[in-house]
Amino acid sequence: MKLARITLLGAGALALAACASLGGGSSPMSFFITSVNPGKGADFGGLEGADRHCQALATAAGAGGRTWRAYLSASATAQSPAVNARDRIGFGPWVNAKGEVIARDVDELHRANRINKQTALTEKGTVISGRGDTPNLHDILTGSQPDGRAFGGNEDRTCGNWTRSGEGSAMVGHHDRIGLRDDEPSRSWNASHPSRGCSLDALKATGGGGLLYCFAAR
């Protein structure tokens, strides 16, 4: 009996070790807002640099076993077609650092998600300050329309496809779903208004800190 108990305990330990080696011991988080900006405002070195920023923060938080993507769109250029944020982030579902479901799939994310000040947490599980707080950091960079797609034409809402930290503009959303008015743009998580510029100071002036939404694509 005693030997059987030891064998069972040993099997349990091996199972836990196997789960950890497969990523079972890592954070289940698949959505967060970045806790910091790398320091150059909306210049992340393009989409790839923004993805690396998400990946690095996720890794530091124990969720690096997933492939992380920044929720950012990019405008079409002579060399490349437009990129839609909604097409970069996988299929869901997505949960925050506390295991709360944000959206079950891409359609729900852009129709009736659960993003708000209490659920749109950082990779550390902390709340981002919003309207009424000091500082107000509710402007989250997206470069996207409400449906998660890139803007067309010559209208740049991506700070040069996330390579500029001076002049320009980027579309932002309000993670706390609150703005100056009680209207749809003010309540939009991904398409509230353009920023005043692309530098960190300019982003702060409109109520932001150059933060991003990050999603686990797989």
Sine and cosine of phi, psi and omega as CSV:
sin_phi,cos_phi,sin_psi,cos_psi,sin_omega,cos_omega
0.00,0.00,-0.71,0.71,-0.01,-1.00
-0.90,0.44,-0.66,0.75,0.01,-1.00
-0.90,0.44,-0.63,0.77,0.02,-1.00
-0.90,0.44,-0.63,0.78,0.00,-1.00
-0.91,0.42,-0.68,0.73,0.02,-1.00
-0.88,0.47,-0.65,0.76,0.01,-1.00
-0.89,0.46,-0.66,0.75,0.01,-1.00
-0.91,0.42,-0.67,0.74,0.03,-1.00
-0.89,0.46,-0.65,0.76,0.01,-1.00
-0.90,0.43,-0.63,0.77,0.03,-1.00
-0.90,0.44,-0.63,0.78,0.02,-1.00
-0.90,0.44,-0.66,0.75,0.01,-1.00
-0.90,0.44,-0.65,0.76,0.02,-1.00
-0.90,0.43,-0.61,0.79,0.02,-1.00
-0.90,0.43,-0.67,0.74,0.03,-1.00
-0.89,0.45,-0.66,0.75,0.01,-1.00
-0.90,0.44,-0.64,0.77,0.02,-1.00
-0.90,0.44,-0.67,0.74,0.03,-1.00
-0.88,0.48,-0.67,0.74,-0.02,-1.00
-0.90,0.43,-0.65,0.76,-0.01,-1.00
-0.92,0.39,-0.41,0.91,0.03,-1.00
-1.00,-0.04,0.05,1.00,0.00,-1.00
0.99,-0.15,0.01,1.00,-0.01,-1.00
-0.91,0.41,-0.39,0.92,0.00,-1.00
-1.00,0.03,-0.02,1.00,-0.02,-1.00
-1.00,0.05,0.14,-0.99,-0.02,-1.00
-0.91,0.42,0.66,-0.75,0.06,-1.00
-0.98,0.19,-0.06,1.00,-0.04,-1.00
-0.82,0.57,0.68,-0.73,0.06,-1.00
-0.71,-0.71,0.21,0.98,0.04,-1.00
-0.43,-0.90,0.67,-0.74,0.14,-0.99
-0.30,-0.95,0.25,-0.97,0.19,-0.98
-0.98,-0.19,0.69,-0.73,0.01,-1.00
-0.87,0.49,0.67,-0.74,-0.02,-1.00
-0.98,0.19,-0.35,0.94,-0.05,-1.00
-0.60,-0.80,0.34,-0.94,0.18,-0.98
-0.98,-0.18,0.59,-0.81,-0.01,-1.00
-0.88,0.47,-0.30,0.95,0.08,-1.00
0.85,-0.53,-0.07,1.00,-0.03,-1.00
-0.88,-0.48,0.50,0.86,0.05,-1.00
0.89,0.45,-0.81,-0.58,-0.03,-1.00
-1.00,0.06,0.05,1.00,0.05,-1.00
-1.00,0.00,0.97,-0.22,0.04,-1.00
-0.96,-0.29,0.08,1.00,-0.12,-0.99
0.98,0.19,0.55,0.84,-0.01,-1.00
1.00,0.09,-0.05,-1.00,0.00,-1.00
-0.87,0.50,-0.61,0.79,-0.03,-1.00
-0.89,0.45,-0.65,0.76,0.03,-1.00
-0.92,0.39,-0.62,0.79,0.05,-1.00
-0.91,0.42,-0.65,0.76,0.06,-1.00
-0.89,0.46,-0.65,0.76,0.01,-1.00
-0.90,0.44,-0.60,0.80,0.02,-1.00
-0.89,0.45,-0.72,0.69,0.05,-1.00
-0.87,0.50,-0.71,0.70,-0.04,-1.00
-0.89,0.46,-0.66,0.75,-0.02,-1.00
-0.91,0.41,-0.68,0.73,0.00,-1.00
-0.92,0.38,-0.64,0.77,0.04,-1.00
-0.89,0.45,-0.67,0.74,0.01,-1.00
-0.88,0.47,-0.68,0.73,0.02,-1.00
-0.89,0.45,-0.44,0.90,-0.01,-1.00
-1.00,-0.05,0.07,1.00,0.03,-1.00
1.00,0.04,0.29,0.96,0.00,-1.00
-0.85,-0.53,0.51,0.86,-0.06,-1.00
-0.98,0.18,-0.06,1.00,0.00,-1.00
-0.97,0.23,-0.06,1.00,0.03,-1.00
-0.96,-0.26,0.24,-0.97,0.10,-0.99
-1.00,-0.10,0.89,-0.45,-0.09,-1.00
-0.97,-0.22,0.63,-0.78,0.02,-1.00
-0.76,-0.65,0.60,-0.80,0.10,-1.00
-0.98,0.19,0.67,-0.74,0.06,-1.00
-0.98,0.18,1.00,0.09,-0.01,-1.00
-0.66,-0.75,0.64,-0.76,0.17,-0.99
-0.99,-0.15,0.31,-0.95,0.05,-1.00
-0.71,-0.70,0.61,-0.79,-0.02,-1.00
-0.98,0.21,0.43,-0.90,0.06,-1.00
-0.93,0.36,0.57,-0.82,0.09,-1.00
-0.79,-0.62,0.04,-1.00,0.03,-1.00
-0.90,0.43,-0.40,0.92,-0.05,-1.00
-0.99,-0.14,-0.34,0.94,-0.11,-0.99
-0.50,-0.87,0.50,-0.87,0.04,-1.00
-0.97,0.24,0.19,-0.98,0.05,-1.00
-0.90,0.43,0.45,-0.89,0.05,-1.00
-0.86,-0.51,0.78,-0.63,0.01,-1.00
-0.99,-0.10,0.74,-0.67,0.01,-1.00
-0.83,0.56,-0.65,0.76,-0.07,-1.00
-0.90,0.43,-0.38,0.92,-0.03,-1.00
-1.00,0.01,-0.05,1.00,-0.12,-0.99
-0.98,-0.19,-0.21,0.98,-0.31,-0.95
-0.95,-0.31,0.20,0.98,0.01,-1.00
1.00,0.07,-0.40,-0.92,-0.15,-0.99
-0.87,-0.49,-0.12,0.99,-0.02,-1.00
0.99,0.14,-0.04,-1.00,-0.02,1.00
-0.96,0.28,0.26,-0.97,0.00,-1.00
-0.83,-0.56,0.68,-0.74,0.02,-1.00
-0.79,-0.61,0.46,-0.89,0.01,-1.00
-1.00,0.09,-0.11,-0.99,-0.08,-1.00
-0.90,0.43,-0.30,0.95,0.03,-1.00
-0.99,-0.16,0.07,1.00,0.02,-1.00
1.00,0.10,0.17,0.98,0.00,-1.00
-0.99,0.13,0.73,-0.68,-0.04,-1.00
-0.95,0.31,0.80,-0.60,0.05,-1.00
-1.00,0.00,-0.70,0.72,0.03,-1.00
-0.28,-0.96,0.55,-0.84,-0.03,-1.00
-1.00,0.09,-0.45,0.90,-0.01,-1.00
-0.35,-0.94,0.02,-1.00,-0.07,-1.00
-0.90,0.44,-0.63,0.78,0.00,-1.00
-0.90,0.43,-0.70,0.71,0.02,-1.00
-0.91,0.41,-0.59,0.81,0.03,-1.00
-0.84,0.54,-0.61,0.79,-0.05,-1.00
-0.98,-0.18,0.17,0.98,0.01,-1.00
-0.82,-0.57,-0.79,0.62,-0.09,-1.00
-0.48,-0.88,0.87,0.49,-0.02,-1.00
-0.98,0.18,0.04,-1.00,-0.04,-1.00
-0.93,-0.37,0.48,0.88,0.02,-1.00
-0.98,0.21,0.83,-0.56,0.12,-0.99
-0.39,-0.92,-0.04,-1.00,-0.08,-1.00
-0.87,0.49,-0.56,0.83,-0.06,-1.00
-0.99,0.16,-0.39,0.92,-0.06,-1.00
-0.95,-0.30,-0.40,0.91,-0.02,-1.00
-0.99,0.12,0.97,0.25,-0.11,-0.99
-1.00,0.00,0.30,-0.95,0.10,-0.99
-0.97,0.25,0.07,-1.00,0.06,-1.00
-0.90,0.44,-0.31,0.95,0.03,-1.00
-1.00,-0.02,-0.05,1.00,-0.01,-1.00
1.00,0.10,0.28,0.96,-0.02,-1.00
-0.99,-0.17,0.37,-0.93,0.00,-1.00
-1.00,0.09,0.67,-0.74,0.10,-1.00
-1.00,0.04,0.73,-0.69,0.00,-1.00
-0.91,0.42,0.52,-0.86,-0.05,-1.00
-0.77,-0.64,-0.33,-0.94,-0.01,-1.00
-0.87,0.49,0.75,-0.66,-0.06,-1.00
0.99,-0.15,-0.26,0.97,0.05,-1.00
-0.99,-0.14,0.28,-0.96,0.08,-1.00
-0.81,-0.58,0.89,-0.45,-0.05,1.00
-0.99,0.16,0.35,-0.94,0.10,-0.99
-1.00,0.06,0.86,-0.51,-0.03,-1.00
-0.84,-0.54,0.49,0.87,-0.13,-0.99
-0.98,0.21,-0.20,0.98,0.06,-1.00
-0.97,0.23,0.93,-0.37,0.02,-1.00
-0.95,-0.32,0.79,-0.61,-0.04,-1.00
-0.91,0.42,0.74,-0.67,0.07,-1.00
-0.66,-0.75,-0.58,0.82,-0.07,-1.00
0.90,0.44,0.40,0.92,-0.18,-0.98
-0.83,-0.56,0.36,-0.93,0.18,-0.98
-0.99,0.13,0.19,-0.98,-0.03,-1.00
-0.82,0.57,-0.50,0.87,-0.01,-1.00
-1.00,0.09,0.07,1.00,0.04,-1.00
1.00,0.07,0.20,0.98,-0.01,-1.00
-0.97,-0.25,0.34,-0.94,-0.02,-1.00
-0.95,0.32,0.40,-0.92,0.10,-0.99
-0.97,0.23,0.57,-0.82,0.01,-1.00
-0.99,-0.12,-0.03,-1.00,0.05,-1.00
0.93,0.37,-0.46,-0.89,-0.04,-1.00
-1.00,-0.09,0.12,0.99,-0.04,-1.00
-0.98,0.18,0.93,-0.36,-0.01,-1.00
-1.00,0.00,0.90,-0.43,0.07,-1.00
-0.85,-0.52,0.50,0.86,-0.07,-1.00
-0.73,-0.69,0.27,0.96,-0.05,-1.00
0.74,0.67,0.81,0.58,0.03,-1.00
0.90,0.44,0.69,0.73,-0.04,-1.00
0.82,0.57,0.68,0.73,0.14,-0.99
0.92,0.40,0.64,0.77,0.05,-1.00
-0.80,-0.60,0.08,1.00,-0.05,-1.00
-0.90,-0.44,0.61,-0.79,0.06,-1.00
-0.80,-0.60,0.35,0.94,0.02,-1.00
-0.80,-0.59,-0.93,-0.38,0.01,-1.00
-0.96,0.29,0.44,-0.90,0.00,-1.00
0.77,-0.64,-0.21,-0.98,-0.03,-1.00
-0.38,-0.92,0.46,-0.89,0.05,-1.00
-0.68,-0.73,0.63,-0.78,0.10,-1.00
-0.96,0.29,0.67,-0.74,0.02,-1.00
-0.80,-0.61,0.36,-0.93,0.11,-0.99
-0.87,-0.49,0.27,-0.96,0.00,-1.00
-0.97,-0.23,0.93,-0.36,-0.03,-1.00
-0.93,0.38,-0.39,0.92,0.00,-1.00
-1.00,-0.04,-0.05,1.00,0.05,-1.00
0.88,0.47,0.53,0.85,0.00,-1.00
-0.75,-0.66,0.67,-0.74,0.05,-1.00
-0.65,-0.76,-0.34,-0.94,-0.02,-1.00
-0.95,0.31,-0.44,0.90,-0.03,-1.00
-0.79,-0.61,0.22,-0.98,0.07,-1.00
-0.99,-0.12,0.94,0.34,0.00,-1.00
-0.70,-0.71,0.09,-1.00,-0.09,-1.00
-0.88,0.48,-0.73,0.69,0.03,-1.00
-0.86,0.52,-0.64,0.77,0.00,-1.00
-0.90,0.44,-0.51,0.86,-0.02,-1.00
-1.00,-0.03,-0.01,1.00,-0.08,-1.00
-0.97,0.23,0.73,-0.68,0.02,-1.00
-0.98,0.19,-0.33,0.94,-0.10,-0.99
-0.76,-0.65,-0.08,1.00,-0.05,-1.00
-0.46,-0.89,0.94,0.34,-0.02,-1.00
-1.00,-0.03,-0.78,0.63,-0.05,-1.00
-0.19,-0.98,0.31,-0.95,0.08,-1.00
-0.98,0.21,0.47,-0.88,0.08,-1.00
-0.98,0.22,0.25,-0.97,0.03,-1.00
-0.98,0.19,-0.28,0.96,-0.02,-1.00
-0.09,-1.00,-0.19,-0.98,-0.07,-1.00
-0.91,-0.42,-0.15,0.99,0.04,-1.00
-0.97,0.25,0.30,-0.95,0.01,-1.00
-0.89,0.45,-0.62,0.78,0.03,-1.00
-0.90,0.43,-0.65,0.76,0.01,-1.00
-0.92,0.39,-0.62,0.79,0.03,-1.00
-0.92,0.39,-0.61,0.79,0.04,-1.00
-0.91,0.41,-0.55,0.83,-0.05,-1.00
-0.91,0.42,-0.43,0.91,0.02,-1.00
-0.98,-0.21,0.15,0.99,0.08,-1.00
0.99,-0.15,0.63,0.78,-0.01,-1.00
-0.61,-0.79,-0.02,-1.00,0.03,-1.00
-0.61,-0.79,0.37,0.93,-0.01,-1.00
0.93,0.36,0.55,0.83,-0.03,-1.00
-1.00,-0.03,0.34,-0.94,-0.07,-1.00
-0.80,-0.60,0.44,-0.90,0.27,-0.96
-1.00,0.07,0.73,-0.68,0.06,-1.00
-0.86,-0.51,0.69,-0.72,-0.01,-1.00
-0.80,-0.60,0.60,-0.80,0.13,-0.99
-0.99,0.17,0.91,-0.43,-0.04,-1.00
-0.98,0.21,-0.45,0.89,0.08,-1.00
-0.23,-0.97,0.00,0.00,0.00,0.00
